[in-house]
Amino acid sequence: MPYEDFIAYIEAVGTDRTILVSDTGQADNIRPVDAIRDVIRDLLESGYSEDAIHAMVGGNAAELLFKESDFA
């Protein structure tokens, strides 16, 4: 996907509603960890904050999985 489209999707919903994952790892693709690292680098270079990136690569998914109300 073109990087501009990728950024447009993030901007459309916000970093607080974005979860970054990789579907790489097949024999002819780069390793998932390398794909995510490349995206993080690009997002930092595009001006996204470390807090926003942390949310997109883990925090937002954790909130969905471990809602406080689920344990009350």
C-alpha positions, 0 to 999 in steps of 0.5 A: 500500500502506498505510504500516503494511503497508510497515513490517510487511514491513520488520520481518518480514525486517529492514533487512538483507534489504530492497531498496527500489525504485520501480515508479513513473514511468509517465505518471500517476505521480510520478517514481521519484526522488521516490517513493524520496525520499518513502519515505526521508523517511517512514522517517527520521521513523519512526526508521530509521537512516541506515545502515539506509536506505542499506542498503535503497536500495543496499547490500543490492542491491550485496551481491547483485550483487557478492558477494566470493566471486564474484570469488575 
